[in-house]
């Protein structure tokens, strides 16, 4: 993975980290999602997508300031 790709991922994660949500439900929902995805990977049922395709989907939902 190129340095610019890693920086884009970090920027996205920092964006998510700055969202102020005080709900315990939000945290438990994310925890469940993460666990479900781990099980899907372990079971071989997870469907991955190309990095460039993933970034296009992310960018279509979020505006990156740069």
C-alpha positions, 0 to 999 in steps of 0.5 A: 500500500502506497504512503498516500493510500495510508494517509487517506485511510488515516484521514478517514479514521480521524474523521470518524473519530471526531464525530461526537456520539455519546450513545453506548448503542453506537459503540456496541453496534460498531463492536457487533459489526466488527465481530460479524466481519471477523467471523465472515473473513474466518468463514471465507464468506466475506467479499472484499473489494479493490482499494481504489473501488473502496476509496471511490465509495468512501469519497462519494459519501464524505468530502475530504478537505485537502 
